[in-house]
Amino acid sequence: MTDRKVGESFRHLFYQVLRSGKFRNDYLSNYKITTPNGKIIKSTTALIRDDDGVTVGAFCINFDIGDLLKSNSFLDEFLRIDEEDPSQEESEIVDNVWNVVTDMIRHAVNEYPVSIEEMTKADKIKIVSFLNEKGLFLIKGAIDHIRVSGRS
């Protein structure tokens, strides 16, 4: 994994581990190194000492976490949720729906050169038919909205 050979110097160990303020009681666990070939490794190191207390080696447990980091990055992005307030968005949609309803009513009424009070029953039936064809009556509350609009 690290491409080191038996008997090879462990200079990196001195610089990355032994000089670390976290190195205690001859071991350091759960630290990250990057190998010369770019692998990201999670490592634990314990020093091996002889009977006189002289360091003669190190026991290292290494785990390549590169793929896990990529997976974690993917999951973070995949599980990210936009923090927008959905009630705000819903309110904007409702406002837009009522704007559309109002525009449709205005369009239907403006097809006639007379005021609503002067329209004949046949004219009003044509307006209601037009609004029905456009699906306006499928919108909850649209009838009340039409009734209020008809008074203005």
N, C-alpha and C positions, 0 to 999 in steps of 0.2 A: 504494500500500500504506500509506504513512504519511500521505497526504493533504497533504503539504507542497507548496508551489509554488516555482518558480524565483524567486530573489531574496528569499525569505522568510528571516527570522532563524533562526539555528540555535542559539538559546539552550540548548535541551536538550542540544546537543552539548557545549557548554561545561560544563554541570553533570554530565552523565553520562559524558562521554568524556575531555575534556581534563583534568579535575581528578582522573581516576582514576589511582591509583598504577601501574596496568598500562599506561598510555599511554606508549609509547616510540618514538623515531625517527619521529615524526609519524603513527603509526597505532596502532590498537587493533583486534584481531580477536576474533571469537567472544564477543561480549557480548550480553546480552539487554536489550531495551527493551519497554515496553508503551506503545502509542500512545494518544492521548486517546480514541479510539473502542474501546479495549480489546484490540486485536490484540497478540499476543505475537510479537515479532520477534527473530530472531537476526541480528546485524549485524556488519559490519566497516567501519571508517571510516579513511580516509587523508586527511590534510590536503593541500590544493593551495596551493603558495606561488608568488609571483612571483619575478622575478630578484633582488629585494632581500630575499627571505626573509619577506615579509609574507604572512600567510594570506589568501587570496582566496576560498577555498571548501573544500569537503570532498567527497570521493568516497566514497559510502556504498553498500555492497551489503547489501540487506535480504532476509531470507527469512522469510515468515510460517510459524511453527512451531506455531501453535495446534492444527491438526488432528493433527500428529505427536505433540504432547504428549498429546492425548486418546487417540490410538491406543496410545501407550506406556503410559498409565495402564490402558487396557483389557487390554493384553497382560500387564502386571505382575500384574493381578488374575487373569487367566485362567491364567497359568502358575504362580501361587502354589501351593506344595505345603505342606500341613500338616506340621509337623515332629514329629508324634507317632511314637513308636517302634512300628512294625507288629508286632514280636515280642511286645510287651506286649499289644497288642490281640488277637493270635492266642491268647496264653495265656489271656486272659479268656474268649474264645470257647470254647476247649477246656474250661475249668473249667465254663462254663455248660452245655456239652453233657453233661458227666459229671453235673452236678446234675440235668439233665432225665432222663438214663438212670436215675440212682438213684431219682428220684421215681417214674418209671414202674414200676420194679421193686417199690418199696415199695407203690405203689397196687395192683399186681396181686396181691402176696402178702397184703396186708391184706384182700382180699376173702374170704379164708378164715379161719375162726375158730381154726385150729390152726397150730402151728409148722410150719416147712418139713419138719422131720424126721418129723412125724406126717401129712404130706399123702400122699394116694394117688398112684399113677402118673397116673391120670386128671386129678387136680387140677393136677399139674405140667404135663401136656400142655396143659390149658386156659390156664395162665399163659404157657407158651411161645407158644401160638397168639395170645393177646392181644398179647404183645410183638412178635410177627412182624407182626401186622396194623398195629401202630403204626409199623413200619419200624425198630424198634430194631436189628435184625440187619444193617441197611445201614451202621451206624456201625462203623468199624474199631475193634477192641478191645472191642466191646460184649459179646461172648461171655465173654471173660476177666473183664470187670467183673461180669457176671451170676453167674459161677461164684464169685467172691470174695464177692459180696453174699449168695449162697445159704448161705454158711458162717456168716454173722453172725446 
